[in-house]
């Protein structure tokens, strides 16, 4: 600690501080390349200095930091406070706009230096969510942008407002007790402060019964019957939704967004059921415990719910969220070290120890998807022996045995590896295993594999074989509703029509109708599409 303190004092200006980054990195590489030096420092202080280098390196990439003295002071102050600094470094994703995330983090620290010490995770959550613009589809496609009650994203002000709400006990969860990975599902909105205050005053549900926020909004059946899927009630405020009612997407929006106002991590799910598309929401009920079926309507056969991870705006399923909750509540020492090894590997992609560092990261945090994906890229580019590729994907399948989406992804790759080994029988067994293992709980994944096989036959114009496969899927997946329709029926009928097989196309439609696999009633979205 005394050496680090002297190091900071020796760098009197911001420029001299950043100028030390290249030399520091070279020293770290020298240590890592020397077995004697590495063994003496790897478990002692190597990664403490590496995290300092990461902080400096981030600073060199920010154009705004070069011009703003207030941010430069915050960069020094927050950099010296390892507990605050490392919260951001541990939270950064490979897809984050890292310089922008740093600037947001520093702007919050510059405006509220005392608050950021206690609420570093909250500041980091704002940084990793707002480092990129929100997608145009936010919060969903079924409302006009001019009707949304949004406000400019003054992030230091939003941060201070949430911290004040926490101190006055207006929030259901104390932000101090939540991780960055949970808090990002609280701050991921653009709502005006007035909307947040309305929710805190008028939505009385607690964590014990917050699922009821969804059903508290009256369902507007006439809108559905008239196919009016876009909100037509003027300003899209919480008060208007409560007063006028709405369809499922409005119910999910109301529940999820009012939850965020009350400090509850929430996310909106969508899925395909027997009657077509549907929306519901999930929320963090307790420590590491997510409720993801609020408003889901199990009798409509929704195989999976899809949402967006606000840090990357990429899809995340309810199954993946469950895996996150099981393994990522807070960073343990092992998981923090895994991040260190992972980032060290990424900085040394051409070094002979690159894959070794990735393996160390993976061993420390075997449930980390991002580490496995980094190594998978290396494996598919560098490994020539099919057996070595097979071993990797076999390890992937075992690592994600409880995370269905990722397990199936690995099984598909494993089947391809067996094809490359000249063992098509084992490849076929794995693909059929995917279908049989998931046709009940995760029919969407089973149907994805089935659709690839079916459309492969259609591409070859093997209509006889394709018909047999199609009939099998309609029979076996008759309880899968919308997933069967959207993944199998619709693309297959279109392929038949494009191939001039009109009679087969009509027969495929008739078989679907006879199976009663989907709801074709007057209110069914699928019926209108069919």
C-alpha positions as CSV (number, residue, x, y, z in Angstrom):
1,X,0.0,0.0,0.0
2,X,2.8,2.4,0.8
3,X,4.4,1.8,-2.6
4,X,1.1,2.5,-4.3
5,X,0.6,5.6,-2.3
6,X,4.1,6.9,-3.3
7,X,3.4,5.9,-7.0
8,X,0.3,8.2,-7.0
9,X,2.2,11.0,-5.4
10,X,5.0,10.8,-7.9
11,X,2.5,11.4,-10.8
12,X,1.7,15.1,-10.2
13,X,-0.3,15.8,-13.3
14,X,-2.9,13.9,-15.2
15,X,-0.6,13.6,-18.2
16,X,2.3,12.1,-16.2
17,X,-0.2,9.7,-14.6
18,X,-1.4,8.3,-17.9
19,X,2.1,8.3,-19.4
20,X,3.1,5.5,-17.0
21,X,0.6,3.0,-18.5
22,X,2.9,1.6,-21.2
23,X,5.8,1.1,-18.8
24,X,3.6,-0.5,-16.2
25,X,2.2,-3.0,-18.8
26,X,5.6,-3.9,-20.0
27,X,6.8,-4.6,-16.4
28,X,3.7,-6.8,-15.9
29,X,4.4,-8.8,-19.1
30,X,8.1,-9.3,-18.0
31,X,6.9,-10.7,-14.6
32,X,4.4,-13.0,-16.2
33,X,6.9,-14.3,-18.8
34,X,9.5,-15.2,-16.0
35,X,8.4,-18.3,-14.0
36,X,10.3,-17.2,-11.0
37,X,9.0,-13.7,-10.9
38,X,5.5,-14.8,-11.7
39,X,5.4,-17.4,-8.9
40,X,6.4,-14.8,-6.4
41,X,3.9,-12.2,-7.4
42,X,0.9,-13.8,-9.0
43,X,-0.9,-14.5,-5.8
44,X,0.4,-11.4,-4.0
45,X,0.2,-8.1,-5.9
46,X,0.4,-8.8,-9.6
47,X,-3.3,-8.2,-10.3
48,X,-3.5,-5.2,-8.0
49,X,-1.1,-3.5,-10.3
50,X,-2.8,-4.9,-13.4
51,X,-6.1,-3.4,-12.2
52,X,-4.3,-0.1,-11.8
53,X,-3.0,-0.5,-15.4
54,X,-6.6,-1.2,-16.6
55,X,-7.7,2.1,-15.0
56,X,-4.9,4.1,-16.6
57,X,-5.5,2.4,-20.0
58,X,-9.2,3.3,-19.8
59,X,-8.1,6.9,-19.1
60,X,-5.9,7.0,-22.2
61,X,-8.9,6.1,-24.4
62,X,-11.2,8.9,-23.2
63,X,-11.2,12.1,-25.3
64,X,-13.5,13.9,-22.8
65,X,-11.1,13.1,-19.9
66,X,-8.2,14.9,-21.6
67,X,-10.2,18.1,-21.7
68,X,-12.1,18.2,-18.4
69,X,-10.1,19.0,-15.2
70,X,-13.1,18.0,-12.9
71,X,-13.1,14.5,-14.5
72,X,-9.3,14.3,-14.2
73,X,-9.5,15.0,-10.5
74,X,-12.2,12.4,-10.1
75,X,-10.1,9.9,-12.1
76,X,-7.3,10.4,-9.6
77,X,-9.4,10.3,-6.5
78,X,-11.5,7.3,-7.6
79,X,-8.4,5.5,-9.0
80,X,-6.7,5.7,-5.6
81,X,-9.8,4.3,-3.9
82,X,-9.4,0.6,-5.1
83,X,-12.7,-0.4,-3.6
84,X,-14.6,2.1,-5.7
85,X,-12.4,1.8,-8.8
86,X,-12.6,-2.0,-9.0
87,X,-16.4,-2.0,-8.9
88,X,-16.5,-0.5,-12.4
89,X,-13.5,-2.6,-13.6
90,X,-15.2,-5.9,-12.5
91,X,-18.6,-4.9,-14.0
92,X,-17.3,-4.0,-17.6
93,X,-18.4,-6.3,-20.4
94,X,-16.5,-7.0,-23.6
95,X,-19.3,-5.3,-25.5
96,X,-19.4,-2.1,-23.4
97,X,-18.2,1.2,-24.7
98,X,-15.6,1.3,-22.0
99,X,-14.3,4.9,-22.4
100,X,-17.9,6.2,-22.3
101,X,-18.7,4.0,-19.2
102,X,-15.6,5.5,-17.5
103,X,-16.7,9.0,-18.3
104,X,-20.2,8.4,-16.8
105,X,-18.7,6.8,-13.7
106,X,-16.3,9.8,-13.3
107,X,-19.0,12.4,-13.9
108,X,-21.1,10.8,-11.1
109,X,-18.0,10.7,-8.8
110,X,-17.1,14.3,-9.6
111,X,-20.6,15.6,-8.8
112,X,-21.1,13.4,-5.7
113,X,-17.7,12.4,-4.3
114,X,-19.1,11.4,-0.9
115,X,-22.2,9.5,-2.2
116,X,-20.1,7.4,-4.7
117,X,-18.1,5.8,-1.9
118,X,-21.3,4.2,-0.5
119,X,-23.1,3.7,-3.8
120,X,-20.3,2.7,-6.2
121,X,-22.3,-0.2,-7.6
122,X,-25.2,2.1,-8.4
123,X,-22.8,4.5,-10.2
124,X,-21.3,1.6,-12.1
125,X,-24.8,0.4,-13.1
126,X,-25.5,3.7,-14.7
127,X,-22.2,3.6,-16.4
128,X,-22.6,0.2,-18.1
129,X,-26.2,0.8,-19.1
130,X,-25.9,4.3,-20.5
131,X,-22.6,3.9,-22.3
132,X,-24.5,3.2,-25.5
133,X,-27.8,4.8,-26.7
134,X,-31.0,2.9,-25.8
135,X,-32.4,0.9,-28.7
136,X,-35.1,2.5,-30.8
137,X,-37.4,-0.3,-29.7
138,X,-37.3,0.9,-26.0
139,X,-39.5,0.3,-24.1
140,X,-41.4,-1.6,-26.8
141,X,-42.7,-1.1,-30.4
142,X,-46.4,-0.7,-29.4
143,X,-46.3,2.9,-28.2
144,X,-45.4,6.2,-30.1
145,X,-42.2,7.9,-29.0
146,X,-44.0,11.2,-28.5
147,X,-46.3,9.6,-26.0
148,X,-43.5,8.4,-23.7
149,X,-43.0,10.5,-20.5
150,X,-39.2,10.6,-20.8
151,X,-36.6,13.1,-19.7
152,X,-32.9,13.8,-20.7
153,X,-30.5,11.4,-19.1
154,X,-28.8,13.7,-16.5
155,X,-27.0,10.7,-14.9
156,X,-25.4,12.4,-11.9
157,X,-28.8,13.8,-11.0
158,X,-30.5,10.5,-11.5
159,X,-27.8,8.8,-9.4
160,X,-28.3,11.4,-6.6
161,X,-32.1,11.1,-6.8
162,X,-31.9,7.3,-6.3
163,X,-29.5,7.5,-3.5
164,X,-31.8,10.1,-1.8
165,X,-34.7,7.7,-2.3
166,X,-32.7,4.9,-0.7
167,X,-31.7,7.0,2.3
168,X,-35.4,8.0,2.9
169,X,-36.5,4.4,2.6
170,X,-38.6,4.9,-0.5
171,X,-37.1,1.9,-2.2
172,X,-38.0,-1.7,-1.8
173,X,-34.3,-2.9,-2.1
174,X,-31.4,-1.1,-0.6
175,X,-29.0,-0.4,-3.6
176,X,-26.0,-0.9,-1.2
177,X,-27.0,-4.6,-1.0
178,X,-27.4,-5.2,-4.7
179,X,-24.7,-6.0,-7.3
180,X,-24.1,-4.0,-10.4
181,X,-25.6,-6.9,-12.4
182,X,-28.8,-6.5,-10.4
183,X,-28.9,-2.7,-10.3
184,X,-28.6,-2.4,-14.1
185,X,-32.2,-3.8,-14.2
186,X,-33.2,-0.8,-12.0
187,X,-31.6,2.1,-13.8
188,X,-32.3,1.0,-17.4
189,X,-35.0,3.5,-18.3
190,X,-35.5,7.1,-19.5
191,X,-38.5,8.0,-17.5
192,X,-39.0,11.5,-16.1
193,X,-38.7,12.0,-12.3
194,X,-42.4,12.8,-12.0
195,X,-43.3,9.3,-13.2
196,X,-40.9,7.7,-10.7
197,X,-42.4,9.8,-7.8
198,X,-46.0,8.9,-9.0
199,X,-45.1,5.2,-8.8
200,X,-43.5,5.5,-5.4
201,X,-46.6,7.2,-4.0
202,X,-49.3,5.3,-5.8
203,X,-48.2,1.7,-6.4
204,X,-48.5,0.0,-3.0
205,X,-47.4,-3.5,-3.8
206,X,-44.4,-4.8,-1.8
207,X,-41.8,-7.4,-2.7
208,X,-44.0,-10.0,-1.2
209,X,-46.8,-9.5,-3.7
210,X,-45.2,-7.4,-6.5
211,X,-46.4,-9.9,-9.1
212,X,-49.9,-8.4,-8.6
213,X,-48.8,-5.1,-10.2
214,X,-49.3,-6.8,-13.6
215,X,-52.9,-7.9,-13.0
216,X,-53.8,-4.6,-11.4
217,X,-54.1,-3.1,-14.9
218,X,-57.5,-4.0,-16.4
219,X,-57.1,-5.9,-19.7
220,X,-58.6,-4.0,-22.7
221,X,-60.3,-6.8,-24.7
222,X,-61.8,-4.5,-27.3
223,X,-58.3,-3.4,-28.3
224,X,-57.3,-6.9,-28.9
225,X,-60.5,-7.9,-30.7
226,X,-60.0,-4.9,-33.1
227,X,-56.3,-5.7,-33.5
228,X,-55.3,-2.3,-32.0
229,X,-51.9,-3.4,-30.7
230,X,-50.4,0.1,-30.5
231,X,-51.3,2.3,-27.4
232,X,-54.0,4.8,-28.4
233,X,-54.6,6.5,-25.1
234,X,-52.5,9.6,-25.5
235,X,-49.6,10.2,-23.0
236,X,-48.2,6.8,-21.9
237,X,-48.1,7.6,-18.2
238,X,-48.6,5.2,-15.3
239,X,-51.7,7.1,-14.3
240,X,-53.2,6.8,-17.8
241,X,-52.4,3.0,-18.0
242,X,-54.0,2.5,-14.6
243,X,-57.1,4.5,-15.6
244,X,-57.6,3.2,-19.2
245,X,-56.3,-0.3,-18.9
246,X,-54.2,-2.0,-21.6
247,X,-53.2,-5.2,-23.3
248,X,-50.4,-7.5,-22.1
249,X,-47.5,-5.3,-23.2
250,X,-48.9,-2.4,-21.3
251,X,-49.5,-4.5,-18.2
252,X,-45.9,-5.7,-18.4
253,X,-44.6,-2.1,-18.9
254,X,-46.5,-0.8,-16.0
255,X,-45.4,-3.5,-13.6
256,X,-41.7,-3.5,-14.7
257,X,-41.3,0.3,-14.8
258,X,-43.1,1.1,-11.6
259,X,-40.9,-1.6,-10.0
260,X,-37.7,0.2,-11.2
261,X,-39.1,3.4,-9.7
262,X,-39.3,1.6,-6.3
263,X,-35.8,0.2,-6.6
264,X,-36.8,-3.3,-7.7
265,X,-34.7,-4.9,-10.5
266,X,-37.3,-5.9,-13.2
267,X,-37.4,-6.9,-16.8
268,X,-40.1,-7.5,-19.4
269,X,-40.4,-10.8,-21.2
270,X,-42.1,-11.8,-24.4
271,X,-42.9,-15.2,-25.8
272,X,-45.0,-17.1,-28.3
273,X,-48.0,-19.1,-26.9
274,X,-50.8,-21.0,-28.4
275,X,-52.6,-17.8,-29.3
276,X,-49.6,-15.8,-30.5
277,X,-47.3,-13.3,-28.9
278,X,-47.5,-12.3,-25.2
279,X,-45.7,-10.1,-22.7
280,X,-45.1,-10.5,-19.0
281,X,-42.5,-9.4,-16.4
282,X,-40.1,-10.6,-13.8
283,X,-38.6,-9.0,-10.7
284,X,-36.0,-9.7,-8.0
285,X,-38.0,-10.8,-5.0
286,X,-35.1,-11.5,-2.6
287,X,-31.4,-12.1,-2.5
288,X,-30.6,-13.9,-5.7
289,X,-34.2,-14.9,-6.2
290,X,-35.9,-13.9,-9.4
291,X,-39.6,-14.4,-10.1
292,X,-39.9,-14.6,-13.9
293,X,-43.5,-15.8,-14.5
294,X,-45.5,-12.8,-13.4
295,X,-48.4,-12.6,-15.9
296,X,-47.1,-15.4,-18.0
297,X,-50.3,-17.5,-18.2
298,X,-48.9,-21.1,-18.2
299,X,-52.1,-22.5,-19.9
300,X,-51.0,-20.7,-23.1
301,X,-47.9,-22.8,-23.4
302,X,-45.1,-20.2,-23.3
303,X,-41.9,-22.3,-23.7
304,X,-39.5,-19.5,-22.9
305,X,-39.5,-15.8,-22.1
306,X,-37.1,-13.5,-23.9
307,X,-35.9,-10.1,-22.6
308,X,-33.0,-7.7,-23.1
309,X,-29.9,-7.4,-21.0
310,X,-29.6,-3.6,-20.6
311,X,-25.8,-3.7,-20.5
312,X,-25.5,-5.0,-24.0
313,X,-29.1,-4.8,-25.2
314,X,-28.7,-8.4,-26.4
315,X,-31.4,-11.1,-25.7
316,X,-31.5,-12.9,-22.4
317,X,-33.9,-15.7,-21.5
318,X,-35.5,-16.4,-18.2
319,X,-33.4,-19.5,-18.0
320,X,-30.2,-17.5,-18.4
321,X,-31.3,-15.1,-15.8
322,X,-31.8,-18.0,-13.4
323,X,-28.3,-19.1,-14.1
324,X,-27.0,-15.6,-13.5
325,X,-28.9,-15.5,-10.2
326,X,-27.4,-18.8,-9.1
327,X,-23.8,-17.9,-9.7
328,X,-23.4,-14.1,-9.8
329,X,-25.1,-12.6,-6.7
330,X,-21.9,-10.9,-5.7
331,X,-18.3,-11.3,-6.9
332,X,-16.5,-13.7,-4.6
333,X,-12.8,-13.7,-4.5
334,X,-12.7,-16.5,-7.1
335,X,-15.0,-14.7,-9.5
336,X,-13.1,-11.4,-9.1
337,X,-9.8,-13.3,-9.8
338,X,-11.5,-14.9,-12.9
339,X,-12.2,-11.4,-14.2
340,X,-8.5,-10.5,-13.6
341,X,-7.3,-13.6,-15.6
342,X,-9.8,-13.0,-18.3
343,X,-8.8,-9.4,-18.8
344,X,-5.2,-10.3,-18.7
345,X,-5.8,-12.9,-21.4
346,X,-7.7,-10.4,-23.6
347,X,-4.8,-7.9,-23.3
348,X,-2.3,-10.6,-24.5
349,X,-4.1,-12.4,-27.3
350,X,-0.9,-13.1,-29.2
351,X,1.1,-14.3,-26.2
352,X,1.8,-18.0,-25.8
353,X,0.0,-17.9,-22.4
354,X,-3.2,-16.5,-23.8
355,X,-5.2,-19.7,-23.6
356,X,-3.7,-20.7,-20.3
357,X,-5.0,-17.4,-18.8
358,X,-8.4,-18.1,-20.2
359,X,-8.4,-21.6,-18.7
360,X,-7.5,-20.2,-15.3
361,X,-10.3,-17.7,-15.6
362,X,-12.7,-20.5,-16.6
363,X,-11.6,-22.8,-13.7
364,X,-12.2,-20.0,-11.2
365,X,-15.6,-19.2,-12.6
366,X,-16.8,-22.2,-14.7
367,X,-20.3,-20.8,-15.1
368,X,-19.1,-17.6,-16.9
369,X,-20.5,-17.6,-20.4
370,X,-18.3,-14.7,-21.5
371,X,-15.1,-16.6,-20.7
372,X,-16.3,-19.7,-22.5
373,X,-17.2,-17.7,-25.5
374,X,-13.8,-16.0,-25.7
375,X,-12.1,-19.4,-25.6
376,X,-14.6,-20.8,-28.1
377,X,-13.5,-18.2,-30.6
378,X,-9.9,-19.2,-30.1
379,X,-10.7,-22.9,-30.4
380,X,-12.6,-22.5,-33.7
381,X,-9.8,-20.5,-35.2
382,X,-6.8,-22.3,-33.9
383,X,-7.6,-26.0,-33.2
384,X,-7.2,-28.2,-36.2
385,X,-7.7,-31.6,-34.5
386,X,-11.4,-32.5,-34.5
387,X,-10.9,-34.5,-31.3
388,X,-9.5,-31.4,-29.4
389,X,-12.6,-29.4,-30.6
390,X,-14.9,-32.2,-29.4
391,X,-13.3,-32.2,-26.0
392,X,-13.8,-28.4,-25.7
393,X,-17.5,-28.6,-26.6
394,X,-18.0,-31.6,-24.4
395,X,-16.6,-29.5,-21.5
396,X,-19.0,-26.6,-22.5
397,X,-22.0,-29.0,-22.3
398,X,-21.0,-30.2,-18.9
399,X,-20.4,-26.7,-17.6
400,X,-23.8,-25.4,-18.6
401,X,-25.8,-28.6,-17.7
402,X,-28.2,-26.4,-15.7
403,X,-28.5,-23.6,-18.3
404,X,-30.6,-25.0,-21.1
405,X,-30.0,-22.4,-23.8
406,X,-26.2,-22.7,-23.4
407,X,-26.2,-26.4,-23.0
408,X,-28.1,-26.8,-26.3
409,X,-25.8,-24.4,-28.1
410,X,-22.9,-26.6,-27.0
411,X,-24.7,-29.8,-28.0
412,X,-25.2,-28.5,-31.5
413,X,-21.5,-27.7,-31.7
414,X,-20.6,-31.0,-30.2
415,X,-22.7,-32.8,-32.9
416,X,-20.9,-30.8,-35.6
417,X,-17.6,-32.0,-34.0
418,X,-18.7,-35.6,-34.3
419,X,-19.6,-34.9,-38.0
420,X,-16.0,-33.7,-38.5
421,X,-14.7,-36.8,-36.8
422,X,-16.6,-38.9,-39.3
423,X,-19.1,-40.2,-36.8
424,X,-22.5,-39.0,-38.2
425,X,-24.4,-41.6,-36.1
426,X,-23.2,-40.0,-32.8
427,X,-24.0,-36.5,-34.2
428,X,-27.5,-37.6,-35.1
429,X,-28.0,-39.1,-31.6
430,X,-27.0,-35.8,-30.0
431,X,-29.4,-33.8,-32.2
432,X,-32.2,-36.2,-31.4
433,X,-31.3,-35.9,-27.7
434,X,-31.7,-32.2,-27.9
435,X,-35.2,-32.7,-29.3
436,X,-36.3,-35.3,-26.8
437,X,-34.8,-33.6,-23.7
438,X,-36.4,-30.2,-24.5
439,X,-39.8,-31.0,-26.1
440,X,-41.6,-30.5,-22.8
441,X,-39.9,-27.7,-20.9
442,X,-38.0,-25.9,-23.6
443,X,-39.8,-26.8,-26.8
444,X,-38.4,-23.6,-28.5
445,X,-34.9,-25.1,-28.4
446,X,-36.0,-28.5,-29.5
447,X,-38.0,-27.0,-32.4
448,X,-35.0,-24.9,-33.4
449,X,-33.0,-28.0,-34.0
450,X,-36.0,-29.7,-35.6
451,X,-36.5,-26.7,-37.9
452,X,-32.9,-26.9,-39.1
453,X,-33.4,-30.6,-40.0
454,X,-36.8,-29.9,-41.7
455,X,-35.6,-27.0,-43.7
456,X,-32.5,-28.9,-44.7
457,X,-34.7,-31.5,-46.3
458,X,-36.9,-28.8,-47.9
459,X,-33.7,-27.1,-49.4
460,X,-32.8,-30.5,-51.0
461,X,-36.5,-30.7,-52.2
462,X,-36.8,-34.0,-50.4
463,X,-40.5,-33.3,-50.0
464,X,-41.4,-36.8,-49.0
465,X,-38.9,-36.9,-46.2
466,X,-39.8,-33.4,-45.2
467,X,-43.5,-34.2,-45.0
468,X,-42.7,-37.2,-42.7
469,X,-40.6,-34.9,-40.5
470,X,-43.2,-32.2,-40.4
471,X,-46.0,-34.6,-39.4
472,X,-43.8,-35.9,-36.6
473,X,-43.2,-32.5,-35.3
474,X,-46.8,-31.4,-35.4
475,X,-47.7,-34.6,-33.4
476,X,-44.9,-34.4,-30.9
477,X,-45.1,-30.7,-30.3
478,X,-48.8,-30.2,-30.3
479,X,-48.5,-28.6,-26.8
480,X,-46.0,-26.0,-28.0
481,X,-48.4,-23.6,-29.5
482,X,-46.8,-20.5,-31.0
483,X,-43.3,-22.0,-31.1
484,X,-44.5,-24.8,-33.3
485,X,-46.3,-22.4,-35.6
486,X,-43.6,-19.8,-35.9
487,X,-40.6,-22.1,-36.1
488,X,-42.0,-25.1,-38.0
489,X,-45.4,-24.5,-39.7
490,X,-45.0,-21.0,-41.2
491,X,-41.4,-21.4,-42.7
492,X,-42.3,-24.9,-44.0
493,X,-45.5,-23.8,-45.7
494,X,-43.7,-20.9,-47.2
495,X,-40.9,-23.2,-48.5
496,X,-43.5,-25.5,-50.0
497,X,-45.3,-22.6,-51.7
498,X,-42.0,-21.2,-53.0
499,X,-41.2,-24.6,-54.4
500,X,-44.5,-24.9,-56.2
501,X,-45.8,-27.6,-53.8
502,X,-49.2,-26.0,-53.3
503,X,-51.1,-29.1,-52.4
504,X,-48.5,-30.1,-49.8
505,X,-48.7,-26.6,-48.4
506,X,-52.4,-26.8,-48.0
507,X,-52.2,-30.2,-46.5
508,X,-49.6,-28.9,-44.0
509,X,-52.1,-26.1,-42.9
510,X,-54.9,-28.6,-42.7
511,X,-52.8,-30.9,-40.5
512,X,-52.1,-28.0,-38.1
513,X,-55.8,-27.2,-37.9
514,X,-56.8,-30.8,-37.1
515,X,-54.1,-31.0,-34.4
516,X,-55.5,-28.1,-32.4
517,X,-52.0,-27.3,-31.4
518,X,-52.7,-23.6,-31.7
519,X,-55.6,-21.3,-30.6
520,X,-57.4,-20.3,-33.8
521,X,-60.3,-18.4,-32.0
522,X,-61.4,-14.9,-32.9
523,X,-58.9,-13.3,-30.6
524,X,-55.9,-15.3,-31.8
525,X,-53.0,-13.5,-33.3
526,X,-51.9,-16.7,-35.0
527,X,-55.4,-17.1,-36.6
528,X,-55.0,-13.7,-38.1
529,X,-51.6,-14.5,-39.4
530,X,-52.6,-17.9,-40.7
